[in-house]
């Protein structure tokens, strides 16, 4: 007889009847009859646990003898095993700073940082050009005499 347990805390109906998961209906019926003979309350008068054991055995046999309910129970076991399965190991931690900053592994970060720098430079240039007066208005004119004539400066002489 092979006892298959899913976990110590959650026994399955297969564990209660002490049969394998792929046991035939005849095997399940035989295990039920054997355990019912052993734990029947009439065979063990005064034992409080015999009533509980017989109730568990009856419930397990009801589920495992019905094909549809047995399939649902098997599905429940598979889901519980999948949840209880350990997660696969994650990626290992980098050993040094170069492993983190290496361009072959962290190129998206370089691309993001470069894009951020270009955008920041564009915004700074736009702000500079909007806040500073136009250079053409403050730059000296190509004809210095015309600028001097508009002010109270002495007249300008043209060089030849």
C-alpha positions in Angstrom: 0.0 0.0 0.0 1.4 3.4 -1.1 0.4 6.4 0.9 0.7 9.7 -1.0 0.4 12.9 0.9 0.2 16.3 -0.6 1.2 18.2 2.6 1.2 17.6 6.3 -1.4 20.3 7.0 -4.0 19.5 4.3 -4.8 15.8 3.9 -6.6 14.7 0.8 -9.4 12.1 0.6 -6.8 9.8 -0.9 -4.8 10.2 2.3 -7.9 9.5 4.4 -8.6 6.2 2.6 -4.9 5.4 2.3 -5.0 4.8 -1.5 -3.0 6.1 -4.5 -4.4 8.9 -6.6 -4.8 6.7 -9.6 -6.5 3.9 -7.6 -9.3 2.1 -9.3 -12.9 2.3 -8.0 -12.6 -1.3 -6.7 -9.4 -0.4 -4.8 -11.2 2.6 -3.3 -14.2 0.5 -2.3 -11.9 -2.1 -0.7 -9.9 0.5 1.3 -13.2 2.0 2.4 -14.6 -1.3 3.7 -11.3 -2.2 5.5 -11.2 1.2 7.3 -14.9 1.1 8.0 -14.5 -2.3 9.7 -11.5 -1.0 11.7 -12.9 2.4 12.8 -16.7 1.7 13.1 -18.1 3.2 16.3 -19.8 -0.1 17.2 -16.4 -1.9 17.1 -14.9 0.8 19.4 -17.5 1.7 22.0 -16.7 4.8 24.1 -14.1 6.1 21.7 -15.0 9.7 20.7 -12.4 9.7 17.8 -14.1 6.7 16.2 -17.1 8.8 15.3 -15.0 11.5 13.7 -12.8 9.0 11.9 -15.8 7.2 10.5 -17.3 10.5 9.3 -14.0 11.4 7.5 -13.9 7.9 5.9 -17.5 8.2 4.7 -17.0 11.7 3.2 -13.8 10.5 1.5 -15.6 7.5 0.0 -18.5 9.6 -1.2 -16.2 11.9 -3.1 -13.9 9.3 -4.5 -16.6 6.9 -5.6 -18.4 9.6 -7.7 -16.4 10.3 -10.9 -17.4 13.9 -11.2 -16.6 14.8 -7.6 -13.4 12.9 -7.8 -12.3 14.9 -10.8 -13.1 18.1 -8.9 -11.1 16.9 -6.0 -8.1 16.1 -8.3 -8.3 19.5 -9.7 -8.3 21.0 -6.2 -5.2 19.0 -5.4 -3.4 20.2 -8.6 -4.2 23.8 -7.8 -3.0 23.5 -4.2 0.2 21.8 -5.4 0.8 24.6 -7.9 0.3 27.3 -5.3 2.6 25.5 -2.8 5.3 24.9 -5.4 8.4 27.1 -4.8 9.1 29.9 -7.2 12.0 29.6 -9.5 15.1 31.4 -8.5 15.3 35.0 -9.7 18.3 36.6 -11.4 21.4 36.9 -9.3 22.5 40.2 -7.9 25.2 42.1 -9.6 28.6 41.8 -8.0 30.0 45.3 -8.6 29.1 48.7 -10.0 30.4 47.9 -13.5 28.0 45.0 -13.7 25.1 47.4 -13.1 26.4 50.2 -15.4 27.7 48.0 -18.2 26.3 49.4 -21.5 25.5 45.9 -22.8 23.1 45.2 -20.0 21.8 48.6 -19.1 21.4 50.3 -22.5 17.8 51.3 -21.9 18.9 53.4 -19.0 21.6 55.1 -21.1 18.9 55.8 -23.8 16.5 57.2 -21.2 19.2 59.4 -19.6 20.3 60.7 -23.0 16.8 61.5 -24.0 16.3 63.3 -20.7 19.5 65.4 -21.2 18.4 66.4 -24.8 14.9 67.4 -23.6 16.3 69.4 -20.7 18.8 71.1 -23.0 16.0 72.0 -25.4 13.8 73.4 -22.7 16.7 75.4 -21.2 17.5 76.9 -24.6 13.9 77.8 -25.2 13.7 79.5 -21.8 17.0 81.4 -22.4 15.9 82.7 -25.8 12.5 83.8 -24.5 13.9 85.6 -21.4 16.9 87.3 -23.0 16.3 90.4 -25.3 16.9 89.9 -29.0 20.5 90.2 -29.9 19.8 92.3 -33.0 18.2 95.1 -30.9 21.1 95.3 -28.4 24.0 94.6 -30.8 25.9 97.7 -32.1 24.8 98.7 -35.6 27.0 98.2 -38.6 27.0 102.0 -39.2 28.5 103.6 -36.0 27.8 107.1 -37.2 24.0 106.5 -37.3 24.1 105.3 -33.7 26.2 108.3 -32.7 23.8 110.7 -34.5 20.8 109.6 -32.5 22.6 110.4 -29.2 24.2 113.6 -28.0 27.6 112.4 -29.0 30.0 114.4 -31.1 29.5 113.9 -34.8 31.2 110.9 -36.3 33.7 111.1 -39.1 33.7 108.5 -41.8 36.9 106.7 -42.4 38.0 106.3 -45.9 
